[in-house]
């Protein structure tokens, strides 16, 4: 089950990790993604820290860490084929994080709340 942030990220719990990507709404707003800079695996991050840079034909944007923890994996293919973000935002995850306090996504929005937020 996906959860969502106010920053238009989707979150999916998988075991003791959380997979993070951006929503279709965010990908649509960005336009054609031409560059993605991913964080280093093993990097310790704080919630709210900017850790991914996305550049599109319209703008540059950052993805922030939704939780404090350690980056355990990154989607390397996005560096070579950043357009995957536009083709399938639900499959084009950016990174996996092992939250410092364990996996607890109860503070994030469900799909209905997210859809209400974006109108």
C-alpha positions as CSV (number, residue, x, y, z in Angstrom):
1,X,0.0,0.0,0.0
2,X,1.4,3.4,-1.0
3,X,1.6,6.4,1.2
4,X,2.2,10.0,0.0
5,X,4.0,13.1,1.1
6,X,3.1,16.8,0.6
7,X,6.2,16.9,-1.6
8,X,4.5,14.6,-4.1
9,X,6.6,11.5,-3.2
10,X,5.1,8.0,-3.0
11,X,6.4,5.6,-0.3
12,X,6.1,1.9,-0.2
13,X,7.2,-0.2,2.8
14,X,9.2,-3.4,1.9
15,X,10.4,-5.3,4.9
16,X,12.6,-2.9,7.0
17,X,13.0,-0.5,4.1
18,X,11.0,2.2,2.4
19,X,11.1,2.6,-1.4
20,X,10.6,6.2,-2.6
21,X,9.6,7.7,-5.9
22,X,7.6,10.6,-7.2
23,X,3.9,10.7,-8.1
24,X,2.4,10.8,-11.6
25,X,1.2,14.3,-10.7
26,X,4.8,15.5,-9.9
27,X,6.1,13.9,-13.1
28,X,3.4,15.6,-15.1
29,X,4.3,19.0,-13.4
30,X,8.0,18.6,-14.1
31,X,7.6,17.7,-17.8
32,X,10.2,15.7,-19.6
33,X,12.9,14.6,-17.1
34,X,16.4,14.9,-18.7
35,X,18.7,14.4,-15.7
36,X,18.6,12.6,-12.3
37,X,21.3,12.8,-9.6
38,X,20.9,10.1,-7.0
39,X,22.4,9.9,-3.5
40,X,25.2,7.6,-2.5
41,X,24.3,4.2,-1.1
42,X,25.2,4.2,2.6
43,X,24.5,7.9,3.1
44,X,22.9,8.8,6.4
45,X,20.1,11.4,5.8
46,X,17.8,13.4,7.9
47,X,14.1,13.8,7.2
48,X,13.6,16.8,4.9
49,X,17.2,16.8,3.6
50,X,17.5,17.3,-0.2
51,X,19.0,14.1,-1.6
52,X,18.0,13.8,-5.2
53,X,18.2,16.4,-8.0
54,X,15.8,16.1,-10.9
55,X,16.1,18.3,-14.0
56,X,13.5,18.6,-16.6
57,X,12.9,20.7,-19.7
58,X,10.8,23.0,-17.4
59,X,12.8,23.2,-14.1
60,X,15.2,21.7,-11.6
61,X,13.7,20.2,-8.5
62,X,14.9,18.3,-5.4
63,X,13.5,15.2,-3.7
64,X,13.8,15.3,0.0
65,X,14.2,12.3,2.4
66,X,10.8,11.6,3.8
67,X,12.4,9.9,6.8
68,X,15.7,9.9,8.6
69,X,17.8,6.8,7.9
70,X,20.4,5.2,5.6
71,X,20.1,5.0,1.8
72,X,20.4,1.2,1.0
73,X,19.9,1.3,-2.8
74,X,19.4,3.7,-5.7
75,X,17.8,3.1,-9.1
76,X,20.9,3.5,-11.2
77,X,19.1,3.1,-14.5
78,X,17.5,6.6,-13.9
79,X,20.9,8.2,-14.4
80,X,21.1,6.7,-17.9
81,X,17.4,6.8,-18.8
82,X,15.8,9.7,-16.8
83,X,12.8,9.6,-19.0
84,X,11.6,6.5,-17.1
85,X,10.3,8.9,-14.5
86,X,7.8,10.2,-17.1
87,X,7.0,6.9,-18.7
88,X,6.0,5.1,-15.4
89,X,6.4,7.2,-12.2
90,X,5.0,4.3,-10.1
91,X,7.8,2.0,-11.3
92,X,10.6,4.6,-11.5
93,X,11.7,4.6,-7.8
94,X,14.6,6.7,-6.8
95,X,16.0,5.2,-3.7
96,X,15.4,2.8,-0.8
97,X,15.9,3.9,2.8
98,X,16.2,2.0,6.0
99,X,14.5,4.3,8.5
100,X,16.4,5.0,11.7
101,X,13.3,4.5,13.8
102,X,11.9,1.6,11.9
103,X,9.3,1.5,9.2
104,X,6.3,3.6,10.3
105,X,4.3,5.3,7.5
106,X,1.3,6.1,9.6
107,X,2.1,9.9,9.5
108,X,1.8,10.1,5.7
109,X,-1.3,10.5,3.5
110,X,-3.2,7.7,1.9
111,X,-4.2,7.9,-1.8
112,X,-7.6,9.6,-1.0
113,X,-5.9,12.3,1.1
114,X,-3.2,12.9,-1.5
115,X,-5.8,13.1,-4.3
116,X,-7.8,15.6,-2.2
117,X,-4.6,17.7,-1.7
118,X,-3.8,17.9,-5.4
119,X,-7.5,18.7,-6.2
